[in-house]
């Protein structure tokens, strides 16, 4: 990998998450019936942070959980394997809920497709909105985010590196180019 350029430091990520938390409440016309589901791992952290900010700003406790989409990926699962929805126990029902699906980076759309499939295996939500920290473009599926922290168009040879304190010990967002 070549040298990485930092595009967002911890303060910028913090401000972005605060803005997104307000947008979640605004787009859903309040907090009633709202729940957050994050794609494990970093998407779950984003969801938990958004839930914390909504609690702090609005006093509402929003159900929040992570979802494992590994068994739903069309590029990882063979025709001989049927995903088991029981691996995803959220601790709350999604039936009739306004689900905000959270992830760190939106690229091809395959992760989002898999996550939506996993959610619908758990129940029938009233709606599903997509929140991402970064939209880097490059779609292979007809997917777009409803709530975007930052749009960073990238070439296929570039990588977005999201580091979160809960995993890497620091918050930052960078872009790097694959070495030739």
C-alpha positions in Angstrom: 0.0 0.0 0.0 1.1 3.5 -0.7 0.9 6.3 1.8 -2.5 7.0 3.3 -4.1 10.4 3.3 -6.2 11.2 6.3 -9.5 12.7 5.2 -11.3 12.8 8.6 -9.8 12.9 12.1 -11.6 12.0 15.3 -13.2 15.4 15.7 -14.5 15.4 12.1 -15.9 11.8 12.6 -17.5 12.9 15.9 -19.2 16.0 14.2 -20.4 13.8 11.3 -22.0 11.3 13.7 -23.8 14.1 15.6 -25.2 15.4 12.3 -26.3 11.9 11.3 -28.0 11.3 14.6 -30.1 14.4 14.1 -30.8 13.4 10.5 -32.0 9.9 11.6 -34.6 11.5 14.0 -35.6 14.1 11.4 -36.1 11.6 8.5 -38.0 9.2 10.7 -40.2 12.0 12.2 -39.1 11.3 15.7 -38.0 8.2 17.6 -41.2 6.2 17.8 -40.8 2.7 16.3 -37.2 3.4 15.4 -34.4 0.8 15.8 -30.8 0.8 14.6 -29.1 -2.3 13.1 -25.4 -2.2 12.3 -23.5 -4.5 10.0 -20.9 -6.2 12.2 -18.2 -5.0 13.0 -17.8 -1.3 12.2 -21.4 -0.7 11.2 -22.5 -2.0 14.6 -20.1 0.5 16.3 -21.6 3.3 14.1 -25.1 2.2 15.1 -24.3 2.1 18.8 -22.7 5.6 18.6 -25.7 7.0 16.8 -28.0 5.4 19.4 -26.0 7.0 22.2 -26.1 10.4 20.5 -29.9 10.1 20.0 -30.3 9.2 23.7 -28.1 12.2 24.7 -29.9 14.6 22.4 -33.5 13.4 22.5 -33.6 11.3 25.7 -34.9 8.3 23.7 -33.5 4.8 24.2 -33.4 3.3 20.7 -33.1 -0.5 20.3 -29.8 -1.2 18.7 -27.9 -4.4 17.6 -25.4 -5.7 15.2 -26.2 -8.2 12.4 -23.9 -10.8 10.9 -24.3 -10.9 7.1 -21.5 -13.4 6.3 -23.9 -16.2 5.5 -25.9 -13.9 3.2 -23.1 -12.7 1.0 -23.8 -13.9 -2.6 -20.0 -13.9 -3.3 -19.2 -16.1 -0.2 -22.1 -18.6 0.1 -22.5 -21.6 -2.2 -25.8 -23.0 -3.5 -25.5 -25.8 -1.0 -25.7 -23.7 2.0 -28.8 -22.1 3.4 -28.3 -19.1 5.8 -29.5 -19.6 9.3 -31.4 -16.6 10.6 -30.9 -17.8 14.2 -27.3 -16.5 14.2 -28.8 -13.0 14.3 -30.6 -12.6 17.6 -31.1 -8.8 17.9 -32.9 -8.8 21.3 -35.9 -6.9 19.8 -38.4 -7.6 17.0 -38.1 -5.8 13.7 -41.8 -6.3 12.7 -43.4 -3.0 12.0 -40.2 -1.0 13.0 -38.5 1.8 11.2 -35.1 0.2 10.8 -32.0 2.3 10.2 -29.3 0.0 8.8 -25.8 1.3 9.5 -22.4 0.6 8.0 -19.1 2.3 7.8 -18.5 2.3 4.0 -20.9 1.8 1.1 -19.1 0.6 -2.1 -20.6 -2.2 -4.3 -23.9 -2.6 -2.5 -23.4 -6.3 -1.9 -23.1 -6.0 1.9 -26.3 -3.9 2.0 -28.2 -6.4 -0.1 -27.1 -9.2 2.2 -28.0 -7.2 5.4 -31.5 -6.4 4.1 -32.0 -10.1 3.3 -30.8 -11.0 6.9 -33.2 -8.4 8.4 -36.2 -9.7 6.4 -35.4 -13.2 7.7 -36.0 -11.8 11.2 -39.3 -10.1 10.4 -41.1 -7.5 8.3 -40.0 -3.9 9.1 -42.2 -1.0 8.2 -39.2 0.6 6.4 -35.4 0.2 6.1 -33.2 3.3 5.6 -29.5 3.1 5.0 -27.0 5.2 6.9 -23.3 5.1 6.0 -20.3 7.0 7.3 -18.7 7.0 3.8 -20.2 6.5 0.3 -17.3 5.7 -2.0 -19.3 5.0 -5.2 -18.6 2.0 -7.4 -22.0 0.3 -7.1 -22.7 -3.2 -8.6 -26.2 -3.3 -7.1 -29.0 -0.7 -7.2 -28.4 0.6 -3.7 -28.1 4.2 -2.4 -27.8 5.5 1.1 -30.5 7.7 2.7 -28.1 9.2 5.2 -24.4 9.8 4.3 -21.6 11.1 6.4 -19.3 11.9 3.6 -19.2 11.2 -0.1 -15.7 10.2 -1.2 -15.6 9.0 -4.9 -12.8 6.5 -5.3 -11.1 4.6 -8.0 -11.1 0.8 -7.8 -7.4 0.9 -6.9 -8.1 3.1 -3.9 -9.1 1.9 -0.4 -11.0 3.7 2.3 -9.7 2.9 5.8 -12.1 3.5 8.7 -10.4 3.2 12.1 -12.6 3.3 15.2 -11.5 3.7 18.7 -13.4 0.5 19.8 -11.2 -1.6 17.5 -8.1 0.3 16.5 -7.8 2.6 19.5 -8.4 5.8 17.5 -11.0 7.4 15.2 -9.8 8.4 11.7 -10.7 7.9 8.1 -8.1 7.7 5.4 -7.7 6.8 1.7 -4.8 4.9 0.2 -3.9 3.6 -3.2 -2.8 0.0 -3.9 0.8 -0.2 -4.8 1.5 -1.2 -8.4 
